[in-house]
Structures are given as structure tokens and as C-alpha cells.
């Protein structure tokens, strides 16, 4: 608290009066970050509300990159929470993540599934995976300052990630129906290649 007092220009007594403890200050900062992320007028939340995944992956990458750049100091607090407080301040956010994505995307995904626009995967897992991967990727790039940690430029890495999400890793042979069929397992994939 003395260090915070020196950096902020507020007296230690004033800090204790308003916050009570270092942990209370920390909780307030984490809460401020969640509010920024969940701001309904913010571009990232608006992107989620449009529920255009996977067509909007490029836009999602751009918005997450901007979000990480604008909130780098807040993001670094998450690592402090994990180390100092065993993640107790961020746990609630992550525990509610699946429900938040389901609320935003379920209707759109049900429609896409009905129209045959989705493969044999759970699209909610896919959109959460994409979001988490992009946040992780840009955190390493922007907060930790490690450029090219995938051995390629930022643009190349994100482009490859988007291709994997849209097309998968295994080849997609055309079946009897004329539709692309994805092998369910690597074993099936090997059998297809041998024939």
C-alpha cells in the first residue's frame, strides 16, 4: 500500500479509507477490465452480438488485437491474480463465459446448422476456442513483447489459425452425396488415403 500511495500521490490513510486493502484495489481494477470488455457499445461486444462466426473471424482478430493493445495493463493483472490469489478474482468471468457465448450465438448457430452451414462440431466450442486463442496470441505479442512466437509474422499466424478453424487439418474428400465429408478420426483419414 505504501508503494501504491507513492505512485498515486494519495496518502496511505486515504487509500485504506476508500479501498480497505490492496486486494480491494486489485478487485476494482479487474472489475473495471470486465466492464470494458463487456461494454455493449464496445466494438468487440457488438461483434459478438452480430453472431457472424465463422464468417467474421478476420474482424474478430482485428477487434481482439485492438482490445489487447488498449487493455494491456489490465490483462497483465490477470497473471498477478493467478500467481498471488490463485485466480480467485477472474474465476467468475471464466465460469460465466460459456453462458455468455451461448446467449449471443445459439440462435445463429441453430439456424446455420439447419441450413447445413456448419460441420460436425460444436460451434460454441469453436467460437470460444477462437476467442481464447486470439486473446492468448495477442497477449504474447503485445503484452509480453514476443513477436513471431509462432515462427511467422502476426498476419501469417492469424491467417493460418483462421484457415484451420474454417477448413480443419485433415483433407476433406467428397462423398457419394457430393458434399464434403470430414473424416471423424485420424484412423479413418489414414484408411481413406490407403484406398
Secondary structure, DSSP 8 states (H G I E B T S, - for coil): -HHHHHHHT--HHHHHHHTSSHHHHHHHHHHHHHHHHH-TTSHHHHHHHHT-TTTTHHHHHHHHHHHHHHTHHHHHHHHHHHHHHTTTTTHHHHHTHHHHHHHHHHHHHHHHHHTT-S-SS-HHHHHHHHHHHHHHHHIIIIIS--TTTTSS-HHHHHHHHHHHHHH-SS---B-TTSSB---SSHHHHHHHHH-
